[in-house]
Amino acid sequence: MSHLNNYLDIVKLQSSSLRDTVVETSNAVYDLIAKSFDYKSHLTGLLLGNVQSGKTAQLLGVVSKLADKGFEIFILLSTDNVFLQKQTQERTKSALRSFNVYGEEDDLPFLSCKVDKPIIVILKKNTHILRKWRNLYSSSGYCSGRPLVIIDDESDAASLNTLVNKNKVSTINKHLNSIKNLSTSSIFIQVTATPQAILLQSNISGWKPSFIYYFKPGSEYIGGDFIYSQPKSYCIEFANEDELDEVRHEDSVIPEGLRTALISFLVVCGHSHKQEINTCNFLVHPSVRIADHVNFSTTLGEHLNLVLLSINDESEKELLIVELRSEWLRLQKTKPDIVNFEDVLEAIIFLIENELLKIIVLNSTSPRDINYDKGYNIIVGGNSLGRGVTFPRLQTVYYSRRSKSPQADTFWQHSRMFGYDRDKGLLRVFLPPSLYSLFSELNISNKLLINQVLNNDINSIQLIYPENIRPTRTSVLDKKALNLIVGGVNFFASNPIQDNQKELDNLLAPYDESSNFHYISSNFMTELLKYVGDEENQDWNNTKYSNAVNALSLKRPLTKYALIFRKGRDIGKGTGTLLSPTDRKLGEDLQNCVVLTLYGVNGSQSKGWRGNPFFIPNIKFPEGVCIYDTIDI
C-alpha cells in the first residue's frame, strides 16, 4: 500500500470529507511541483489555508504523496514554541506510520537509520536546533544525491529575513538557507493561513513562492464568515472596552464581560458533562504581558471560589441560579436541544465541588507537559495562544488584547475559535466593539486575499487595509521592493506614455468635458488605465493601479469611481505637480472615491515633449486606505 493510502486510512477515521480534501490537495500540489521542479535547483511553493482549517492534515498528505513519488528525506518545521513542536511531532508520528519519524532529541536513531522508508524530522525554528540538525543531516550523508523536502509550517512566522533592510541575513533565515543547500536540489513548501509577509517578499529574496495552492476548508469548518459576519453573529458578545484595565487595578471585582463569559462557559461545561463530552475549553486572551495572565487567572480563580461558596449558601445560591438560568436561556436560543437547566445546574455543581474545572496559564514560563486535550479548562495566556496551537472543543473565548498599530497576520492568527469540533450553537466570543470592528475588517481583507490567490497570478496580488492596520511586520519587507499606495495621495506619471490620444479620445467621446467630473464603473476605469502610465512602467505602473481598483471594488463595494478629464492643456515636462488647484480641490471633495484625472496636453516640443498630443494620468484612492504589493528590483 502507498504512503498516501496508509495516511488516508487514518484520516478517514476522523472525517470522510477531510479525506477527500487531502486527496485533492496532495494531488494538486504534486502536479504544481512536477511542472516546475527540475531536480537541479531549489523550488519554493506556498500551501495556503484558513486558520485552524486542517493545514497539518493537508501538509502530511502532501508529504505522503511526495514519498510515493520517490522523495525520501523530509524536514517538518514548526514555530519556536515547545507546545506546538510537541503537538506536531505527536500528530506526525501517529499519522505517518510508514515513515521513520524523529524529534529534536532523536540524534542516534536518526544517524543509524538505513533509509529503508522515508525519514521525517520535526524541528522548531530555533537557532540551536537548526544548527544542530544541519550538522546531523550533513554528517549523515542522506542528502547526497537526494532532493530534500522542507515543509515550513507557519512559514511567515520566523523563517523570513528580518535584517533585509540592513543588507544582512537573520540567523534563522541563514540556517534555513544552509539546510536547503545541503542538497543540490530542494523543495521548500511554505504553509500558513496568514501569507501577507510571504506575498510581499521581493522577487530576488529567494522566499517568494513560485506557486500557491489554496485548499478550501471542509463544510463543517467554523471561520471568519460565521463569527465575524455582517450583520453581527449571535456568537459575538460585547464586553466593555476597559476591562483589561479593571483587572489590572482591581483585586477582587471581576469585570462584567469576563464574568458573563465565565458563566456561559459553566453552562456549556454542564451541558457537555451531561452529554458525556469530556473536553471543553475556555480561552482568555488579555494581552501579551505575563503579569496580566497572572492577574486574570487569579481573578477567575477567586471568582470560581465565590461560585463554590454561593452553592453552599442558600441565599447566595438563589442569585447564582438566576444568573446561570439567564445564560442558559440565551444559549438555548441558538442551541434548542441543550440539556435541560436542572441537569445542567447539577453538572455545574458536581464539576465545581470536585475541582474538575482547571485554570491553566499558557505562556513562555509554563511547563512543557501542560495538557488541555482533556477535561474542562480555562486557559489564560498571550502569544502562546496564537499561531498553530490547537485547542480542542474551544467553546468560549474572551479577548481584550489591544494594539495601537495592529498587524493583520498576527491578530488573525489569534482566531483560535475557528475550527471543526466546535458546537456552533454554544460558541460565544466576548470582546470589546473596537476589537470586533478590527476582526471584521481583517475577515474582509482575508476573503479578498483568497479571491486574488484563486484568480490572479502571484505578482498581481495586492493587500488592502485601513491605514491603522499593517499587513505584517516591516522588518521582513524589503523597502526597495515594497509598493505602497496610500489613500488621499495624488499619484501622477512624471514620464508618461505619449501615444495614447486616439484610444482615449474614442473611450472619452460619450462624456462631456465641460462637466466637473463623471461617475464611472470600476471596469471602465481599468479600461482607461490600459492606455496611460509610465514609459518604463516604474514611476506609474498602470497594471498595479488597475489591480488596486479591482481589489478595492471587491473589498469595498460601496466605493465610487470618478473621472475628471480636461483637454488642451499646455503643461511642460518636469514641472512638478500636475493638477490645477481647482481640480485638486475637486478630487479632495469626492469622498470614498477613486479619482482618475486625465489631462490632454498639447505635447509640444518646446515644453519638453515629442510634439504630439496625449493624455497624462493622475490617480487618487480614498482616504484611509493602504494598498500593498511589490515591484521588481
matplotlib code that plots the C-alpha trace (Angstrom):
import matplotlib.pyplot as plt

x = [0.0, 1.2, 2.2, -0.7, -3.2, -1.8, -2.3, -5.7, -6.9, -6.1, -7.7, -10.8, -11.4, -11.6, -13.8, -14.6, -14.9, -11.4, -10.1, -11.4, -9.8, -6.5, -6.6, -7.4, -4.7, -1.9, -2.5, -2.8, 0.3, 2.3, 1.2, 2.4, 5.7, 6.1, 5.6, 8.5, 10.9, 14.0, 16.0, 18.8, 17.6, 15.6, 11.8, 9.6, 5.8, 3.0, 0.2, -2.4, -5.3, -7.5, -6.7, -7.2, -8.8, -6.7, -3.4, -1.5, -3.7, -3.2, 0.6, 1.0, -1.0, 1.5, 4.4, 2.9, 2.2, 5.8, 7.1, 5.0, 6.8, 10.2, 11.2, 12.8, 14.2, 11.9, 12.1, 8.9, 9.4, 7.3, 7.5, 9.8, 7.0, 7.5, 3.8, 3.4, 6.5, 5.4, 1.9, 3.2, 5.5, 2.8, 0.4, 3.0, 4.1, 0.5, -0.4, 2.7, 3.1, 5.0, 7.7, 10.6, 9.5, 12.1, 12.0, 14.7, 16.3, 16.5, 20.1, 21.2, 18.1, 18.3, 22.0, 21.6, 18.6, 19.1, 16.6, 14.5, 11.5, 11.1, 12.6, 10.9, 12.2, 10.1, 12.1, 11.4, 12.7, 15.3, 18.9, 20.4, 18.1, 18.6, 22.4, 22.5, 20.3, 22.0, 25.2, 23.4, 21.9, 25.3, 27.2, 24.5, 25.1, 21.3, 21.1, 23.8, 22.1, 18.7, 16.4, 15.5, 11.9, 11.3, 7.7, 7.7, 4.5, 3.6, 6.3, 5.6, 6.5, 10.2, 11.7, 12.0, 15.0, 14.4, 17.5, 16.8, 16.9, 20.3, 21.8, 22.3, 20.8, 19.0, 20.1, 17.0, 16.9, 20.6, 20.3, 17.3, 19.3, 22.2, 19.9, 18.4, 21.9, 22.8, 21.3, 21.8, 18.0, 15.2, 11.5, 10.6, 6.8, 5.6, 2.4, 0.3, -3.1, -1.6, 0.7, 1.0, 4.7, 5.4, 3.4, 5.2, 8.7, 10.8, 11.4, 15.1, 14.7, 14.5, 11.5, 8.7, 6.8, 6.8, 3.3, 0.4, -2.2, -5.2, -7.2, -10.8, -12.0, -14.5, -18.2, -18.2, -15.5, -16.4, -14.4, -14.5, -17.5, -19.6, -18.1, -17.4, -20.4, -22.5, -24.9, -23.3, -23.4, -25.2, -22.0, -20.5, -21.0, -19.6, -17.5, -16.6, -13.5, -11.7, -12.0, -8.3, -7.6, -10.2, -8.5, -5.1, -6.3, -8.9, -8.0, -11.3, -14.0, -14.5, -15.5, -19.0, -17.9, -15.4, -18.0, -20.6, -18.0, -17.3, -21.0, -21.5, -18.6, -20.0, -23.3, -21.5, -19.5, -22.6, -24.2, -21.1, -20.7, -24.3, -23.7, -20.5, -18.3, -15.1, -13.4, -14.4, -12.1, -12.4, -9.7, -8.8, -6.5, -6.0, -2.6, 1.0, 2.1, 2.7, 1.6, -1.8, -2.0, -1.4, -4.0, -6.7, -6.0, -6.1, -9.4, -11.0, -9.8, -11.2, -14.5, -14.8, -14.2, -17.1, -19.3, -18.5, -19.3, -22.6, -23.5, -23.2, -25.1, -28.9, -29.4, -26.4, -27.3, -30.6, -28.9, -26.3, -29.1, -30.9, -27.7, -27.0, -30.6, -30.4, -27.3, -28.8, -31.8, -29.6, -27.7, -31.0, -32.0, -29.1, -28.9, -32.6, -31.5, -29.3, -29.7, -32.5, -31.4, -31.9, -29.5, -27.0, -27.1, -26.5, -23.5, -22.0, -22.2, -20.6, -17.7, -17.0, -17.3, -15.0, -12.5, -12.8, -12.6, -8.9, -7.3, -4.2, -1.7, -0.1, 2.9, 6.7, 7.1, 4.7, 5.9, 6.0, 3.7, 0.5, -2.5, -5.7, -6.8, -9.0, -11.1, -12.8, -10.1, -9.9, -6.7, -5.2, -2.3, -0.9, 1.2, 1.3, -2.4, -1.8, -0.2, -0.6, -1.6, -4.9, -7.4, -10.0, -13.7, -13.0, -16.5, -15.9, -13.3, -12.7, -10.4, -9.2, -5.8, -5.0, -2.6, -2.2, -1.0, -2.2, -0.6, -3.1, -1.3, -0.6, -4.1, -5.8, -3.7, -5.4, -8.7, -8.3, -12.0, -12.0, -12.1, -14.2, -15.1, -16.9, -20.6, -22.0, -25.0, -22.9, -20.0, -19.5, -16.8, -16.6, -14.6, -15.0, -16.6, -13.3, -11.8, -14.9, -14.5, -10.8, -11.5, -14.4, -12.1, -9.5, -12.1, -13.0, -9.3, -8.7, -11.6, -10.2, -6.7, -8.0, -10.1, -7.0, -5.0, -7.6, -7.9, -4.6, -1.0, 1.2, 2.6, -0.8, -1.9, -2.5, -3.3, -5.7, -6.1, -7.2, -4.2, -4.1, -3.6, -0.2, -0.3, 2.8, 6.0, 8.1, 11.4, 10.9, 9.8, 12.5, 11.7, 13.2, 10.7, 7.6, 5.0, 2.6, -0.4, -1.8, -5.3, -5.7, -2.5, -2.3, -0.1, 0.9, 3.2, 6.4, 7.5, 4.1, 3.2, 2.9, 1.0, -2.5, -4.6, -6.6, -7.6, -8.6, -10.4, -12.6, -13.2, -14.0, -16.2, -19.5, -18.5, -19.0, -15.7, -17.4, -18.8, -16.7, -16.5, -18.3, -19.0, -17.9, -17.7, -14.6, -14.4, -14.4, -11.7, -9.5, -10.1, -8.9, -5.9, -4.7, -3.7, -1.9, 1.1, 4.9, 7.2, 9.3, 6.3, 8.1, 7.1, 3.4, 2.6, -0.9, -1.1, -0.6, -3.3, -5.7, -5.2, -5.8, -9.1, -10.2, -9.2, -10.9, -14.1, -14.3, -13.4, -15.3, -18.3, -19.6, -16.5, -17.3, -15.1, -14.9, -13.3, -12.0, -10.7, -9.6, -8.2, -6.0, -3.6, -0.2, 1.8, 5.6, 7.6, 9.2, 7.3, 6.3, 2.6, 0.1, -3.3, -4.7, -5.8, -9.4, -9.2, -7.1, -9.8, -12.5, -10.7, -10.4, -14.1, -15.0, -15.1, -14.9, -13.9, -11.1, -10.5, -8.8, -7.8, -6.8, -5.2, -5.0, -1.8, -0.6, 2.7, 4.7, 8.5, 9.1, 7.5, 9.9, 7.5, 7.7, 5.4, 2.1, -0.9, -1.5, -3.1, -1.3, -2.9, -3.3, -5.0, -6.1, -7.5, -9.9, -8.7, -7.8, -6.9, -3.4, -2.7, 0.4, 2.3, 5.8, 7.8, 10.6, 14.1]
y = [0.0, 3.5, 6.0, 8.2, 5.4, 4.4, 8.0, 8.3, 5.2, 7.2, 10.4, 8.6, 7.7, 11.4, 12.6, 11.3, 14.9, 15.6, 12.6, 13.9, 17.3, 15.7, 13.7, 16.8, 18.9, 16.3, 15.6, 19.3, 20.3, 17.5, 18.5, 22.0, 20.7, 18.4, 21.2, 23.3, 21.0, 20.0, 18.1, 20.6, 23.7, 24.9, 25.4, 27.3, 27.0, 28.1, 25.9, 28.4, 27.5, 29.2, 29.5, 26.0, 24.6, 21.4, 22.6, 19.8, 17.2, 18.6, 19.1, 15.5, 14.4, 16.3, 14.7, 11.2, 11.9, 13.1, 9.9, 7.8, 9.7, 8.7, 11.6, 10.1, 12.9, 15.4, 18.1, 19.5, 22.9, 24.3, 27.7, 28.1, 27.0, 23.9, 23.2, 23.4, 21.3, 18.6, 18.7, 18.5, 15.6, 13.6, 14.1, 13.2, 10.0, 8.8, 9.8, 8.7, 5.2, 4.1, 6.8, 7.0, 9.9, 11.7, 14.6, 17.0, 14.7, 11.6, 12.1, 8.5, 6.8, 9.3, 8.7, 4.9, 4.9, 2.8, 4.9, 1.8, 4.1, 7.9, 9.9, 13.0, 15.1, 17.6, 20.7, 24.0, 27.1, 27.7, 28.7, 25.9, 23.2, 24.2, 24.4, 21.0, 19.3, 21.0, 19.3, 16.0, 16.0, 16.9, 14.1, 11.5, 11.8, 11.3, 14.4, 13.2, 12.6, 13.0, 16.1, 17.5, 18.4, 21.0, 21.7, 25.0, 25.2, 28.8, 29.8, 33.6, 33.5, 33.2, 32.0, 35.3, 37.6, 40.2, 42.1, 42.5, 46.3, 46.2, 44.2, 41.3, 37.9, 37.0, 33.8, 31.6, 32.6, 31.9, 28.4, 27.5, 28.6, 26.5, 23.4, 23.8, 23.9, 20.6, 19.1, 20.1, 20.4, 21.0, 21.7, 24.2, 24.3, 27.3, 26.6, 29.3, 30.9, 34.4, 34.8, 38.6, 38.7, 36.0, 37.6, 40.9, 39.3, 40.7, 38.6, 38.4, 37.4, 33.7, 33.4, 34.5, 31.3, 30.2, 28.7, 29.0, 26.4, 27.3, 24.5, 25.2, 24.3, 21.5, 22.1, 21.8, 24.5, 27.4, 30.5, 34.2, 34.3, 32.8, 34.6, 38.0, 38.0, 41.1, 41.6, 40.6, 36.9, 35.7, 34.2, 37.7, 39.2, 42.7, 43.4, 46.8, 48.4, 49.0, 45.5, 44.9, 48.0, 46.9, 43.5, 45.2, 47.7, 45.7, 43.0, 41.2, 42.6, 40.7, 42.8, 42.2, 40.8, 38.4, 37.2, 36.7, 34.7, 32.5, 31.9, 31.0, 28.5, 26.9, 26.3, 24.8, 22.6, 21.4, 20.6, 18.8, 16.8, 15.5, 14.6, 12.7, 15.1, 15.0, 18.1, 21.7, 24.7, 28.5, 30.7, 34.0, 36.3, 39.5, 40.8, 39.8, 40.6, 37.8, 39.9, 40.2, 36.4, 36.1, 38.8, 37.2, 33.7, 34.9, 36.9, 33.9, 31.5, 33.8, 34.0, 30.3, 30.1, 32.6, 30.5, 27.4, 29.4, 30.6, 26.9, 26.2, 29.4, 29.2, 32.9, 33.3, 30.1, 31.5, 34.5, 32.3, 30.1, 33.1, 34.1, 30.7, 30.2, 33.6, 32.5, 29.0, 30.7, 32.8, 29.7, 27.8, 30.3, 29.1, 25.5, 24.4, 20.8, 22.0, 19.8, 20.9, 23.5, 21.4, 18.8, 21.4, 23.0, 19.6, 19.0, 22.5, 21.9, 18.5, 19.9, 22.8, 20.8, 18.1, 20.7, 19.4, 22.9, 23.8, 27.2, 26.9, 29.7, 29.1, 31.4, 31.3, 30.4, 27.4, 23.8, 21.7, 19.0, 21.0, 19.1, 20.7, 17.9, 16.5, 18.0, 21.3, 24.0, 27.8, 28.7, 32.1, 33.5, 35.7, 34.8, 31.1, 31.1, 32.1, 30.7, 27.0, 25.7, 23.9, 23.9, 21.0, 21.8, 25.5, 26.9, 30.2, 32.9, 36.2, 38.7, 42.1, 42.5, 46.0, 47.4, 51.0, 49.7, 46.1, 43.7, 41.8, 38.5, 38.5, 39.3, 36.9, 34.1, 34.7, 33.4, 30.1, 29.6, 28.8, 25.0, 21.9, 20.5, 23.5, 23.3, 26.3, 26.8, 27.1, 29.0, 32.5, 35.1, 38.0, 41.1, 44.9, 46.6, 48.1, 44.6, 43.3, 46.0, 45.1, 41.4, 42.1, 44.3, 41.5, 39.0, 41.1, 41.5, 37.8, 36.9, 39.4, 37.9, 34.4, 35.6, 37.1, 33.9, 31.9, 34.4, 36.2, 35.3, 35.9, 39.1, 40.7, 40.1, 43.2, 43.6, 46.3, 47.6, 50.7, 53.0, 52.0, 48.3, 47.0, 43.7, 42.3, 43.4, 45.8, 44.1, 41.3, 43.6, 44.9, 48.6, 48.9, 46.4, 47.4, 49.3, 51.2, 53.1, 55.4, 56.7, 60.5, 61.0, 62.1, 60.0, 61.2, 59.9, 62.1, 60.2, 59.4, 57.4, 59.8, 57.8, 57.3, 60.2, 58.2, 55.3, 57.6, 60.1, 57.2, 56.0, 59.5, 60.5, 59.8, 62.1, 65.9, 67.6, 70.7, 68.6, 68.8, 65.1, 61.8, 58.8, 55.7, 52.0, 50.3, 48.3, 51.4, 52.9, 49.8, 50.1, 53.7, 52.7, 50.4, 53.3, 55.5, 55.0, 55.5, 54.9, 52.5, 51.2, 52.0, 55.5, 55.0, 51.3, 51.1, 47.4, 47.9, 50.6, 48.5, 45.6, 48.0, 49.2, 45.6, 44.6, 47.7, 47.0, 43.5, 44.5, 47.8, 47.5, 51.0, 52.7, 55.0, 55.8, 59.3, 60.6, 64.1, 64.9, 68.1, 68.8, 71.4, 71.7, 73.2, 71.6, 71.4, 68.2, 68.0, 71.0, 69.1, 68.9, 68.1, 69.1, 72.6, 74.0, 73.7, 70.0, 69.1, 70.6, 68.7, 65.4, 66.1, 66.7, 63.4, 61.3, 57.5, 57.7, 56.5, 59.6, 59.3, 62.6, 62.7, 65.8, 66.0, 68.0, 69.6, 67.8, 70.5, 70.0, 73.5, 72.0, 69.0, 66.5, 64.8, 67.1, 65.1, 65.5, 62.8, 62.2, 62.4, 60.5, 61.2, 58.8, 59.1, 56.4, 57.0, 58.4, 55.8, 53.0, 51.5, 49.1, 46.9, 44.9, 44.6, 45.8, 44.1, 45.2]
z = [0.0, -0.8, 1.9, 0.9, 1.2, 4.6, 5.7, 4.2, 6.1, 9.3, 8.1, 7.1, 10.7, 11.5, 8.6, 5.2, 3.9, 5.2, 3.5, 0.2, 0.6, 1.5, -1.7, -3.8, -2.1, -2.3, -6.0, -6.9, -5.0, -6.5, -10.0, -9.4, -8.2, -11.1, -13.5, -12.0, -10.2, -12.2, -9.6, -10.1, -8.2, -5.3, -5.6, -3.3, -3.1, -0.8, 0.7, 1.9, 4.2, 6.8, 10.5, 12.1, 8.9, 8.9, 7.5, 9.3, 7.8, 4.3, 4.6, 5.8, 2.8, 0.5, 2.3, 1.8, -1.9, -2.4, -0.7, -3.1, -5.9, -4.6, -2.2, 0.9, 3.1, 4.8, 7.4, 9.0, 10.7, 13.5, 15.2, 18.2, 20.6, 22.7, 22.8, 19.1, 18.3, 20.7, 19.3, 15.7, 16.5, 18.1, 15.2, 12.6, 14.5, 14.7, 11.2, 9.1, 10.3, 7.2, 7.9, 10.2, 12.4, 14.6, 17.0, 18.1, 20.6, 18.3, 17.2, 17.4, 15.9, 13.0, 12.3, 12.5, 10.1, 6.9, 4.8, 4.2, 4.4, 4.2, 7.0, 8.5, 11.4, 13.3, 14.4, 16.0, 14.2, 16.9, 16.3, 18.4, 17.0, 13.3, 13.7, 15.4, 12.8, 9.9, 11.1, 11.6, 8.1, 6.7, 8.5, 7.8, 4.0, 3.5, 1.2, -1.1, -4.4, -2.9, -3.1, 0.3, 1.0, 3.7, 4.9, 6.9, 8.9, 9.9, 7.4, 7.8, 11.5, 11.8, 8.5, 6.6, 6.7, 9.4, 8.5, 4.8, 5.1, 6.8, 4.0, 6.4, 6.9, 10.2, 12.0, 11.4, 7.7, 7.3, 8.9, 6.6, 3.6, 4.8, 5.3, 1.8, 0.3, 1.9, -1.3, -4.9, -5.1, -2.7, -2.4, 0.2, 0.9, 3.0, 4.9, 6.6, 6.9, 7.0, 3.9, 4.0, 4.8, 2.2, -0.6, 0.0, -0.4, -3.2, -6.3, -5.5, -1.9, -2.7, -0.4, -2.7, -3.8, -7.4, -7.0, -4.5, -3.8, -1.6, -0.1, 0.9, 4.4, 4.8, 5.0, 8.8, 9.3, 11.5, 10.5, 9.9, 7.7, 10.6, 13.6, 12.0, 9.7, 8.8, 10.5, 13.8, 14.5, 17.6, 18.9, 19.4, 22.9, 23.5, 26.6, 27.9, 26.3, 29.6, 31.2, 30.8, 33.0, 35.5, 36.1, 36.3, 39.0, 41.0, 43.4, 43.6, 41.4, 38.1, 35.1, 33.7, 30.4, 31.9, 34.4, 31.8, 29.7, 32.8, 33.5, 29.8, 30.0, 33.1, 31.4, 28.4, 30.7, 32.4, 29.1, 27.9, 31.1, 30.8, 27.2, 28.2, 26.3, 28.3, 26.9, 26.9, 26.7, 27.5, 26.1, 27.8, 25.9, 27.8, 26.5, 25.8, 29.4, 31.7, 34.7, 33.0, 32.6, 36.4, 37.2, 35.0, 36.3, 39.9, 39.3, 37.6, 40.4, 43.1, 41.3, 40.9, 44.7, 45.2, 43.0, 45.2, 48.3, 46.7, 46.0, 49.8, 50.9, 50.3, 49.8, 47.5, 45.7, 44.5, 43.0, 41.3, 39.9, 38.4, 36.7, 35.4, 34.2, 32.3, 30.5, 29.8, 28.2, 26.0, 24.8, 24.4, 21.7, 19.5, 20.9, 21.2, 22.2, 25.1, 28.2, 30.5, 33.0, 36.2, 34.8, 33.7, 37.1, 38.8, 36.5, 37.2, 40.9, 40.5, 38.4, 40.8, 44.0, 42.7, 41.3, 37.8, 36.3, 35.9, 35.2, 33.1, 32.4, 29.0, 28.2, 27.8, 31.6, 31.5, 31.8, 28.6, 29.8, 30.0, 28.7, 27.7, 25.4, 28.1, 30.9, 31.4, 31.2, 31.4, 29.5, 30.1, 28.0, 25.3, 22.3, 23.2, 22.5, 18.9, 15.8, 15.2, 18.7, 18.5, 21.4, 21.1, 21.7, 22.3, 23.0, 24.9, 24.1, 25.9, 24.2, 25.4, 23.7, 22.4, 19.9, 18.6, 15.3, 14.9, 12.4, 10.3, 10.2, 14.0, 15.0, 12.5, 14.0, 17.3, 16.0, 17.8, 17.9, 14.2, 13.6, 13.2, 16.6, 18.0, 18.7, 16.7, 18.9, 22.1, 20.7, 22.3, 21.7, 24.2, 23.1, 23.0, 20.0, 18.8, 18.5, 16.8, 14.2, 13.7, 13.2, 10.9, 8.8, 8.8, 7.7, 4.7, 3.8, 4.2, 1.8, -0.7, -0.5, -1.1, -4.0, -5.6, -5.0, -6.8, -9.7, -10.1, -10.6, -7.6, -8.9, -9.3, -5.7, -3.6, 0.1, 1.2, 4.8, 6.6, 7.3, 11.0, 10.2, 8.9, 6.9, 8.7, 10.5, 8.4, 9.4, 6.8, 3.9, 1.6, 1.5, -2.0, -3.4, -1.4, -3.4, -1.1, -2.5, 0.2, 0.1, -0.1, -2.1, -5.7, -8.0, -11.4, -14.1, -14.5, -17.6, -19.2, -22.2, -25.2, -27.8, -26.3, -27.7, -30.3, -28.0, -25.1, -27.4, -28.5, -24.9, -23.7, -26.6, -24.8, -21.9, -21.7, -21.0, -19.6, -16.6, -13.4, -13.2, -14.1, -12.0, -13.9, -13.3, -11.9, -15.1, -17.3, -15.1, -15.6, -19.3, -19.3, -17.3, -20.0, -22.2, -19.6, -17.5, -17.3, -20.3, -18.3, -16.2, -12.9, -11.9, -12.6, -13.1, -14.7, -14.1, -10.3, -10.3, -12.3, -9.8, -7.0, -8.5, -9.0, -5.5, -3.9, -5.8, -4.3, -0.7, -0.6, -2.9, -1.9, -3.3, -6.1, -9.2, -10.6, -13.8, -14.3, -17.8, -19.4, -22.9, -24.5, -21.5, -22.3, -19.4, -19.5, -18.8, -15.4, -13.9, -10.8, -9.7, -12.4, -11.0, -11.1, -7.7, -8.8, -9.8, -6.8, -4.6, -6.6, -6.1, -2.3, -2.1, -3.8, -0.7, -0.7, -4.4, -6.6, -8.7, -12.1, -13.7, -17.4, -18.8, -22.5, -23.2, -26.5, -26.2, -27.9, -28.2, -26.7, -23.5, -23.5, -25.2, -28.6, -30.5, -30.4, -28.1, -25.5, -22.0, -18.7, -15.8, -12.1, -9.6, -6.0, -3.8, -0.9, 2.4, 5.0, 2.6, 2.2, -0.7, -0.6, -3.2, -4.5, -7.5, -9.3, -8.2]

ax = plt.figure().add_subplot(projection="3d")
ax.plot(x, y, z, "-o")
ax.set_aspect("equal")
plt.show()
